[in-house]
């Protein structure tokens, strides 16, 4: 992608898997990056940052302090909890962090007159679709507190757009996978629950056997089909979304996937 967007972006929650790749891609595009996160980013990421602020975005006054000190042009909001299973067991923490954090952020943006935000959303807002492939016009009916919290955050952005002119775009990720091409930055395997790293760990003898739950899905091999999108493509999408928000009118929701499904058995065979 040619051309620099020459802005300063605040990335919330950028210490995670997608966040690190996005920060690198922003810096490669000539963007200055300020990060706020509860967790310090990997050592490889720190030199790319203009400034890192350790803290919870829900902390009163924290974001206003960042906006006042740094001349922020746009925000990429990645700060969220993301486990469907955990959200079912503890929905309160998901609504507090994912919804409450988003509300705190957009309120601070409004007070400090920061007008553009790219939101890390999820295909989980669609729940279990009647048919595929899923498009941005497909019914939105989340079937987990995680999906519901992301949908609520999208609605917050929509209403702040209507009421206060907030420019926003929600990127609904499908299943992120992959790492940097030179292998220096990727997913933390320590507690990874997604299929690709779990199969890799089992293949390399770094864990016990890989168990596939469910062999009677209405698919050719009986295992669930998912749309896997490379994390570097997700990082590119964030750069393009920031550029589009600052330069032109854009749709408020975009699905990020390949449009092609891969079954669990196919993933295992490839790995």
Secondary structure as the mmCIF struct_conf table of DSSP 4:
data_model
#
loop_
_struct_conf.conf_type_id
_struct_conf.id
_struct_conf.beg_label_comp_id
_struct_conf.beg_label_asym_id
_struct_conf.beg_label_seq_id
_struct_conf.end_label_comp_id
_struct_conf.end_label_asym_id
_struct_conf.end_label_seq_id
BEND BEND1 UNK A 3 UNK A 3
STRN STRN1 UNK A 8 UNK A 12
TURN_TY1_P TURN_TY1_P1 UNK A 13 UNK A 15
BEND BEND2 UNK A 16 UNK A 16
HELX_RH_AL_P HELX_RH_AL_P1 UNK A 17 UNK A 28
TURN_TY1_P TURN_TY1_P2 UNK A 29 UNK A 30
STRN STRN2 UNK A 32 UNK A 37
BEND BEND3 UNK A 38 UNK A 39
HELX_LH_PP_P HELX_LH_PP_P1 UNK A 40 UNK A 42
HELX_RH_AL_P HELX_RH_AL_P2 UNK A 43 UNK A 46
TURN_TY1_P TURN_TY1_P3 UNK A 47 UNK A 48
BEND BEND4 UNK A 50 UNK A 50
STRN STRN3 UNK A 51 UNK A 54
BEND BEND5 UNK A 55 UNK A 55
TURN_TY1_P TURN_TY1_P4 UNK A 57 UNK A 58
BEND BEND6 UNK A 59 UNK A 59
TURN_TY1_P TURN_TY1_P5 UNK A 60 UNK A 61
HELX_RH_AL_P HELX_RH_AL_P3 UNK A 62 UNK A 69
BEND BEND7 UNK A 70 UNK A 70
STRN STRN4 UNK A 74 UNK A 77
HELX_RH_AL_P HELX_RH_AL_P4 UNK A 84 UNK A 89
HELX_RH_AL_P HELX_RH_AL_P5 UNK A 91 UNK A 94
HELX_RH_PI_P HELX_RH_PI_P1 UNK A 95 UNK A 99
HELX_RH_AL_P HELX_RH_AL_P6 UNK A 100 UNK A 112
TURN_TY1_P TURN_TY1_P6 UNK A 113 UNK A 113
STRN STRN5 UNK A 116 UNK A 122
HELX_RH_3T_P HELX_RH_3T_P1 UNK A 123 UNK A 126
BEND BEND8 UNK A 128 UNK A 128
BEND BEND9 UNK A 130 UNK A 133
TURN_TY1_P TURN_TY1_P7 UNK A 136 UNK A 137
BEND BEND10 UNK A 138 UNK A 138
BEND BEND11 UNK A 144 UNK A 144
HELX_RH_AL_P HELX_RH_AL_P7 UNK A 145 UNK A 164
STRN STRN6 UNK A 167 UNK A 173
STRN STRN7 UNK A 175 UNK A 177
TURN_TY1_P TURN_TY1_P8 UNK A 181 UNK A 182
BEND BEND12 UNK A 183 UNK A 185
TURN_TY1_P TURN_TY1_P9 UNK A 190 UNK A 191
BEND BEND13 UNK A 194 UNK A 194
HELX_RH_AL_P HELX_RH_AL_P8 UNK A 195 UNK A 203
TURN_TY1_P TURN_TY1_P10 UNK A 204 UNK A 205
BEND BEND14 UNK A 206 UNK A 208
BEND BEND15 UNK A 215 UNK A 215
BEND BEND16 UNK A 217 UNK A 219
TURN_TY1_P TURN_TY1_P11 UNK A 220 UNK A 221
BEND BEND17 UNK A 222 UNK A 223
HELX_LH_PP_P HELX_LH_PP_P2 UNK A 224 UNK A 224
STRN STRN8 UNK A 225 UNK A 226
STRN STRN9 UNK A 228 UNK A 230
HELX_RH_AL_P HELX_RH_AL_P9 UNK A 231 UNK A 247
BEND BEND18 UNK A 248 UNK A 248
BEND BEND19 UNK A 252 UNK A 252
STRN STRN10 UNK A 253 UNK A 256
BEND BEND20 UNK A 257 UNK A 257
BEND BEND21 UNK A 259 UNK A 259
STRN STRN11 UNK A 262 UNK A 263
HELX_RH_AL_P HELX_RH_AL_P10 UNK A 264 UNK A 270
#
